[in-house]
Amino acid sequence: MGSLLLQRQNYRAAGKSGQRTLLHVPTTSMFELDKAADSVLDFLEANGAVSELEVRKHFDGVFSPGEVCDSLIDFLALGIVSGKRKDYEIAPREIKHSPISTLVLTLTTGCNMGCSYCYREDLATPRDAVVMEEKTARLAIDLLMKESTGHERVNLVFFGGEPLTRFPSIRLLVAYAEEEAGKSGKQVDFSLTTNASLLNDEMIEFFQQHSFGISVSMDGDEVIHNRYRITIGGKGTYKLVSNNVKRLLAVCTARPVGARVTLGSGNTDVARIYRHLHDELGFAEVGFAPVTASKDSPLGLNDEEMRTTLDAMKALGREYTLAAKRDFRHGFSNMNQMMQDLYSGTRKTLPCGAGVGLLAVSTEGQLALCHRFTGTSFPSFGDVNTGVAQEELSNFLTEAQRMHPVCQGCSARSICAGGCYHEAYVRQGNAQSPTFTHCDFIREWLDFGIECYGEIMRSNPGFFKPKNKVQEIQETKNETLETH
């Protein structure tokens, strides 16, 4: 046996010594290391390259030759060690046609709130809004039914601006979508992202009747929420929104209702926000995301705030882990998503489903890569009249799979795949450029997740299996869309 070189780009291992869990990056398979394998990996990590003689001398009398050899054979098979440096390369797979399962309708560019951090370039007041005509929306639904080949279930998402300013349109379009789905032999699910300020009993009852998946944009308790989520006139909206949310949660039980929190500059108290939204108001899940902002924007989190946020998310993640060991489902959705990705072996060559199963429709009927790109100067990929521009979309998705050289050597690549297209577009002007500002955050968050996953699997291996059909639908089909 010649020298063996450790291939750090092909794995991530986390956990206490002797109880480490390993993520095999090329396949996103998870392995629990026994004591021998853990010690061998420790030795490799300390040296980078080792010879047969060095291995024998180090482990003589510690483990049997068979245990050491078995560990090395496994690592060789996984590509974690090899005789020479092997860079990770992936040949882009041409995606000639990807059936759509989720379509986002931008019903309006108008919003009745004036949140300072909103990313939408075309946002307007309700009075000055551009709205989607009913004909355009119907053509979009027709397109969804036509382009969802192979999918028995499709998802229609109502988005804005604030979509509840167009509630009469939502009623009409739900009826039309259900009718057309029936003709096509499909089932249709409905989702909505709202600021909840316009909710009334009629809307809430309608959403319950049609099993809407609802995500409410809310930033915390009264002090925090009123600092960021204000009316166009500058007034806080907490009392109005929280009262509406209480009524919503009391009635809408068909699917869990979640809260989506935007973390901007000065807003990093994750635990306080979670306690209020989950424990006090009663949201089923609470998810957090940093504000989308350009490099020089004062709205984004600075390095110190990112550090504070990550530490706070890890503290909440530890609560999630303790709860999971007791078979209790914690409401921290960021953690739940990561655990599901690790459990299901999610392996990404593209950062998300944008363009692959999901498209968004602008108010004028143009097909955007996702809801974040409607109303921007970024090229569209067809429209509801002419259909999906398959060649242009295929070219984009094929090119997006070409990993940046830095990403090829990153051991978080199968989970990240370069990061959000829109983040890159805002920060760097190129949707296919990796979002390098978040790399350290993602790698540390992934390491934390691997460690927690190992702890949960050792204590309660059945935790990640869906307990019932409602939960299964929620966890596998829920599309998390956000408004800022």
RAKA-V954640 format. One line per field, one symbol per residue. ss: DSSP state (H for helix, E for strand, C for the rest). psi: psi as a letter, one per 30 degrees, with the letter a starting at -180 (. if undefined). Layout:
# RAKA-V954640
ss = ???
psi = ???
This chain:
# RAKA-V954640
ss = CCCEEECHHHEEEECCCCCCEEEECCCCEEEECCHHHHHHHHHHHHHCEECHHHHHHHHCCCCCHHHHHHHHHHHHHHCCEECCCCCCCCCCCCCCCCCCCEEEEECECECCECCCCCCCCCCECHHHCCECCHHHHHHHHHHHHHHCCCCCEEEEEEECCCHHHHHHHHHHHHHHHHHHHHHHCCEEEEEEEECCCCCCHHHHHHHHHCCCEEEEECCCCHHHHHHHCEECCCCECHHHHHHHHHHHHHHCCCCCCEEEEEECCCCCCHHHHHHHHHHHHCCCEEEEEECCCCCCCCCCCCHHHHHHHHHHHHHHHHHHHHHHHCCCCCCEHHHHHHHHHHHHCCCCCCCCCECCCEEEECCCCEEECCHHHCCCCCCCCEECCCEECHHHHHHHHHHHCCCCHHHHCCCCHHHHCCCCHHHHHHHHCCCCCCCHHHHHHHHHHHHHHHHHHHHHHHHCCCCCCCCCHHHHHHHHHCCCCCCC
psi = kakkkkiffglkklllkfhkkkjjeffglkkkkleeeeeeeeeeeffeklleeeeeeegkfelleeeeeeeeeeeeefgfllflkjkkkkjkkkjekjkkfkkkjjflfkkglhkfgkfkfgklleeglklkleeeeeeeeeeeeeghkfjfklkkkklbajfffheeeeeeeeeeeeeeeeefglkklklkklfgfgkleeeeeeeeeghkjkkkjkgaaeeeeffejllefgklgeeeeeeeeeeeffejfekkklkkkkjakfigieeeeeeeeeeeegkelkkkkkkjklegkfflkleeeeeeeeeeeeeeeeeeeeeefghkjlgjeeeeeeeeeeefhkjkfkfagkfifklkklffgkjlelfffkglfkklhalfefakieeeeeeeeeeffjkkeeeegkggefeehflkeeeeeeefgjfgkkiffgeeeeeeeeeeeeeeeeeeeeeifgefkkfleeeeeefffkjjlkk.
